[in-house]
């Protein structure tokens, strides 16, 4: 199909990540099926669109931009370990600065954890995931795909900062000024459990990578 499937998959991915979130479409659906069901269906649709885009990138005509070398495999291996660790330590934790947080009223600026280093950990995870996968995938289709994800995440950080600052007003400025930028790591049962979960996810991703994407991470 040449580039046709790749273009269709990219358009479908953009559509599924924009159209369903518009208030004119989202609100009537949420009123009918409820927000939890909407989020579950939207997540499933987003994952399906992402999967199709990744498959289509693999089927697109191969146009090399740089030569492959064995050392390039170490970049995503190390990077994905950080991705899993950051996601495990931040997902579902109080974070009033971004999305994905829970119990935001419990956020303590004096002990922000990784939020002191990065206000938008999930977007950092997305940018890091995309960035480290560009290195061993030096063909045009994959560079366009992963590069777009990385750029989208970086722009998202700026956009969400502006939106949160506008919505929270002076509270955003005050809380941001009070947040410790370099917090000391705290060893706790919760942190140990989350780190273990991150390590388990990393192992599962390595094990499932050949079946999901047709590529073994270690070459």
C-alpha positions in Angstrom: 0.0 0.0 0.0 3.0 2.3 0.0 2.5 5.3 2.2 -1.3 5.1 2.0 -1.9 3.0 5.2 0.7 5.1 7.1 -1.1 8.3 6.2 -4.6 6.8 7.0 -3.3 5.5 10.4 -1.8 8.9 11.2 -5.0 10.7 10.4 -7.0 8.1 12.4 -4.7 8.6 15.4 -5.1 12.4 15.3 -8.8 12.1 14.9 -9.3 9.7 17.8 -7.2 12.0 20.0 -9.1 15.2 19.1 -12.7 14.7 18.0 -13.9 12.6 20.9 -12.5 15.1 23.4 -14.4 18.0 22.0 -17.1 19.2 24.4 -19.8 19.0 21.7 -19.2 15.3 21.3 -17.8 14.3 24.7 -20.5 15.7 26.9 -23.5 14.0 25.4 -21.7 10.7 25.4 -20.7 11.1 29.0 -24.2 11.9 30.0 -25.4 8.8 28.3 -22.8 6.2 29.4 -21.0 8.0 32.3 -17.5 9.4 32.6 -15.8 6.1 33.7 -17.2 4.2 30.7 -16.3 7.0 28.4 -12.7 7.1 29.6 -12.4 3.3 29.3 -13.8 3.3 25.7 -11.6 6.3 24.8 -8.5 4.7 26.2 -9.3 1.5 24.2 -9.8 3.5 21.0 -6.6 5.4 21.6 -4.6 2.3 22.1 -6.0 0.7 19.0 -5.2 3.8 16.9 -1.7 3.8 18.3 -1.2 0.1 17.6 -2.4 0.6 14.0 0.0 3.6 13.5 3.0 1.5 14.8 2.1 -1.4 12.5 1.6 0.9 9.5 5.0 2.5 10.2 6.6 -0.9 10.0 4.9 -1.6 6.7 5.7 1.8 5.1 8.4 2.0 2.5 11.9 1.9 4.1 13.8 5.1 3.6 17.0 5.1 5.7 18.1 8.4 7.3 21.1 6.9 9.1 22.7 3.5 9.4 21.8 1.1 12.2 24.5 0.0 14.7 24.3 -2.5 17.6 25.0 0.3 20.3 21.7 2.0 19.4 19.8 -0.8 21.1 21.1 0.3 24.5 19.4 3.7 24.1 15.8 2.4 24.4 16.8 -0.2 26.9 18.1 2.4 29.4 15.5 4.9 28.4 12.6 2.5 28.9 13.9 1.6 32.4 13.5 5.3 33.3 10.1 5.5 31.6 8.8 2.6 33.7 10.3 4.0 36.9 8.9 7.5 36.4 5.5 6.2 35.5 5.4 3.9 38.5 6.5 6.5 40.9 4.2 9.3 39.7 1.0 7.7 38.3 -1.9 8.3 40.7 0.1 10.5 43.0 -1.1 14.0 44.0 -0.2 16.5 41.3 -2.2 19.7 40.9 0.0 20.9 38.1 -0.9 18.4 35.5 -3.3 15.5 34.5 -3.1 12.0 35.8 -2.9 13.1 39.5 -5.1 11.8 42.3 -6.1 13.3 45.6 -4.5 16.6 44.5 -5.6 18.3 47.7 -3.1 16.2 49.6 -0.2 17.6 47.5 2.7 18.7 49.8 5.0 21.3 48.1 7.7 20.5 50.7 7.7 16.8 49.7 6.6 16.8 46.1 8.6 13.7 45.0 9.4 13.7 41.3 6.8 16.4 40.8 9.5 18.8 42.1 11.7 17.8 39.1 9.0 17.5 36.5 5.4 19.0 36.7 4.1 16.7 33.9 5.7 13.3 34.4 3.3 11.5 32.0 4.3 13.9 29.2 7.9 13.4 30.2 7.4 9.7 29.9 5.8 10.1 26.5 8.6 12.3 25.2 11.3 10.0 26.6 9.6 6.9 25.2 9.4 8.5 21.8 12.9 10.0 21.9 14.8 6.9 22.8 13.0 4.9 20.1 14.1 7.3 17.4 17.8 6.3 17.7 17.5 2.6 16.6 14.7 3.3 14.1 16.5 5.6 11.6 14.0 5.3 8.8 11.7 8.1 7.6 8.4 6.5 8.7 9.5 5.8 12.3 11.4 9.1 12.7 8.2 11.0 11.7 6.1 8.9 14.0 8.3 9.0 17.1 9.4 12.6 16.4 5.8 13.7 16.3 5.1 12.0 19.6 8.1 13.6 21.2 7.2 17.1 19.9 3.6 16.6 20.9 4.6 15.8 24.5 7.0 18.8 24.7 4.4 21.2 23.4 1.8 19.6 25.7 4.0 20.6 28.7 3.9 24.2 27.6 0.1 24.2 26.8 -0.9 22.5 30.1 1.2 24.9 32.1 -0.6 27.8 30.5 -4.0 26.2 31.0 -3.4 25.3 34.6 -1.9 28.7 35.4 -4.9 30.4 33.8 -7.4 28.1 35.6 -5.7 28.2 39.1 -4.7 31.8 39.0 -2.6 33.0 41.9 -2.8 29.5 43.5 -0.6 28.1 40.7 2.1 30.7 41.2 2.0 30.4 45.0 2.2 26.6 44.9 4.8 26.5 42.2 7.0 28.9 44.3 6.6 26.7 47.4 7.4 23.4 45.6 10.9 22.2 46.4 12.7 21.9 43.0 15.3 19.3 44.3 13.5 17.2 46.9 15.4 14.6 48.8 14.5 11.0 47.9 12.5 9.3 50.6 12.7 5.6 51.2 9.2 4.3 52.0 7.2 1.2 51.6 5.1 2.9 48.9 8.2 4.0 47.0 9.7 0.5 47.2 6.5 -1.1 46.0 6.1 1.4 43.1 9.8 0.8 42.1 9.1 -3.0 42.1 6.0 -2.5 39.9 8.1 -0.3 37.5 10.7 -3.1 37.3 8.0 -5.7 36.7 6.5 -3.6 33.9 9.9 -3.2 32.3 10.4 -7.0 32.3 7.0 -7.6 30.9 7.5 -5.1 28.1 10.8 -6.8 27.1 9.1 -10.2 27.1 6.1 -9.0 25.2 7.9 -6.7 22.7 8.5 -9.4 20.1 4.9 -10.5 20.1 3.5 -7.0 20.1 5.9 -5.2 17.7 7.9 -8.0 16.0 11.2 -6.8 17.3 13.3 -8.2 20.1 14.7 -5.3 22.2 18.2 -6.9 22.5 18.7 -7.4 18.8 
